[in-house]
Structures are given as C-alpha cells and as structure tokens.
Amino acid sequence: MKIMQSAFLVLLLAAAAFSLPQDFGEAVTTDLGMGAFASDSGPILLTVDSALVSRTLGNPYVMFYAYMASRDGNRKISVAAKEIVVMFNGRELTMPTVSELRSSYKGINRDYERYNQLGKEGVIASWVRNYQFPPRPNFYPPMNMSTEVAVDTGSMFGFYGFQTPLYLKNPGFSKGDKLTFVVKDRKDSSLTSECEVVIK
C-alpha cells in the first residue's frame, strides 16, 4: 500500500510540475567574438551580430543582424518588428519603419554588401548552426531588381528560424556602448528574450 501511495505522490508531483509555466531563468548573453552575441536561455533563441555597426558608426542609421528561433520546437513564435525594442542608456529605442528608412537613408544595399563580406564565425559558433534559415523576406529587404516586400512579422517553428537586419537610428553610438535587444512573441508577452550587445 505504501508503494502505491508513493507512486501516486510521484505522479501527482510530476503532473503539477508540468502544469507550471516554463521557467527559462535569467537571460544570459554569450560574447561569441567578432561582434556577435547570443542568448539561448529564453523561449526565443536570439543571436545579434554587431560586426557591421562598429564599422559604420558615422552613419545616420546602423544595421545589426539578428537570428531568432523557437527554443521549444513544438511552439510557433512570431515576433513583430514594431515590438522589438533596444534599451540604451536608460532609453528605449525602436526601429524605423521601412518607408522612413528608405526615404531617409540610401545605404541599405551597401550595408548588405558589406555585411555579406564579413566573417560569420562568431554567429556560427552559437545555437544558429543547429537551425535552418531559409531565404525569405525580412524586415528590411534591400532595394534591387527583385526587391521583395518587407514583412512586419518574423515567424519561427521547429528547426526553422528567422533572420533579419535590425536597423536603428543612430543616437551617437560609439565603441564600448552596451545595448539590450528585447524580442517577444506578438501574442504572448511572457515569451520574451533579451540579448546584450557591446559595440566593439
């Protein structure tokens, strides 16, 4: 009888544990080198590459590059561009709209070309290497003969992630500045992840 009671107690505790919300712990960011930073402790895996920013600090807009995926492969997560925020010196920075960026800044194509020439060893050293990032429209597609319409939401599920440039209006960034990128699911704000970045 005691064995049955113990077994029942174990099952009851297990059921209670599964019914609790997932605790992902505190956000932990890893410096991957070469300007890349990764956070894999939250529900949204997030790697931010700032390698281009350190080379374009004089530009009015600067391009970070982000890779995102759902930590739980069975959960679909959608991140809206307008809800991505960056904390910097106690301020909350938001990304410009596509129309604002294209009318105020003519360096988008050049940024893409320069970023594609940079090494991605730091990014590949993160969780990113275990996911697939199929080519598809992003928040800020470059202007060319086959320009795709920008998307306002990035979706991820299973082993398929979402990659996109993240533009910010330059408030006067300099080397050594620390920023915190905050991304969250558009429908469930409890699914939030952060990644700290240092411009080097």
N, C-alpha and C positions, 0 to 999 in steps of 0.2 A: 504494500500500500504506500509506504514511504517513497519507493522508487517511482510509482505513478504520480504521486504528488510533486516530487522533484521535477519529473519530466514535464508535467503540466505547467509548473512555475517557469521552467526554462522557455517553453513555448510562449507563454504569456509575456515574458520579458522581451523575447525576440520580436513578437508582434508589436509590442509597444515601441521598441526601438525603430522598427521600420515605418511606423506611423508618424514619427517625429520628422520635422523638416530637416533637410540635409544641412549639416554644419560644415562649411568649407574652410573654416578657420580664418586667421588673419591673412590679408593679401601679402604675399612675399614676392618681391621682384628680384630676378637674377640678372646681373650685368653679364651679357654674353660676349662683350668686346666688340670692337668695330662699330660702335654706336647703336648696337641692338640690345634691347631689354625685354625680358619675358616674365610673365606671371602665369603660373599654372595651378594656383591654389584655389581659384574661384570657379564658379559654374561656367564662366566663359573664359576659355584659354585665350590669352592675349599676348602678342609679341609686337613691339613697336620699334621700328628702325629709324633712328635719327641721324644716320650717317650723312644724308644729303644736307640736312639743316646746318650742320657745322661748317659746310662749305658755301652756304648761301645766306649767311646771317645779315647781309646787307639788303636782301630782297624785301619788298613790302609784304609778301606772303611767303610762308615757308611750308614745305611739304614733308611730313612724316609719312611713313608707310606702315600699315598695320595688317596683321594676320590674326584672324579670330576663328575659333571653333567651339563647338559644344563639348564640354568635358564629359557629360553623360551622353553617349552616342545615341541613346533612345529618346533624347529630348530635343525637339526642334527649338532653336533660338533665333529670334530676329531682332537685329539692332538697327534702330532708326538713326540716320545721320544727324538729324536735328537734336537728338537727345545725347549725343556724345559730347562730354564736356572735358575741359582740361583745367586743372587747378594750378595757378601760377602766382606766386607772391600774394596769396590770400584772395586772388581774383578768380572768377570763373569765366574762362574763355570758351566761346562756342565757335563752331566752324562757319565760314561764309556760305551763302547759297551758291549754287553753280552759276546762276546768272550774275551775281555780284563778282565772283572770282573772274569769270570770263570777260566781264566788261572793265574790270579794274586792274587785271594782271595778264600780261602777254607771255609769261614764261612757262606755261604748263607743259607744252611739248618739250621744251629744253630741259625741264625738271625730269620728265620721264626718261629722256635720253641719258642724262647724267646718272640718274638712279640705276638704270639698267647696266651701266658700265661699272658700277661699284661692286665690290665683293660682297657676297651674302653669307660668308662663312659663319658669322655670329648668329644670323637668323636660323640657318640650317642646323646649328648645334642645339636648338631648342626643340620643344614638342612639335614644331612645324613639320619636321621631317616625317612624322608619322601620319600626316593628313594630306589629303589631295585638295588642291586649289584650282579647280577648272577655270579656264579663261572665260570671263563673262563681264558684263557691265559693272562698274563700280560707282562710288560716289562722285568721282571727278575724272571721267574718261578724257583722254587727250583729244584735241581737235585735229582731225585729219580727214582724208577722203572717205574713210569708212567709220566715221565717228558714231559711236553707239550712244543711245540715250542714257543719261545718268540714272542710277537707281537711288531711291531715297531710303531703302532698307536693305541690309545685308542679312541673308539667311544662312544658317548652318545646321547640319544634321548628320549623324553617323560620322563617317570619316571624311566628310566634305566640309571644308571651311570656307571662309570668305576673306578675300584680300582686297585692300583698297588704299589709295592715298588718303591722308587726313591733312587738310590744309588749315592753317591758322593765319590770321592777320598778324603780322609781326609787331609785337608791342615793344620791341627793342631787346630781343633775346641776345644773350652773349654766352660765351663758353663758361661752363660751370653752373649755369642755371638748371634748376630742378623743376620738373613738371610732373603732374599726376594725371594720367588719362583714365577716365571713368566711362565704362560702357555698361549698358544694361538692356535686358530684353524689353521690347516695346510694350508688352502686355503684362509682364510680371517683374516689377521693380526689385523684387527680392533676388532676382538673378542678375547680380551686379558684380563686376570685376574691375580691378584697378591695376595699373602698371606705372611705376615710377620711372622717369627718364631723366638722364643728366646729359645736357648738351656738352660734347667734348671736342 
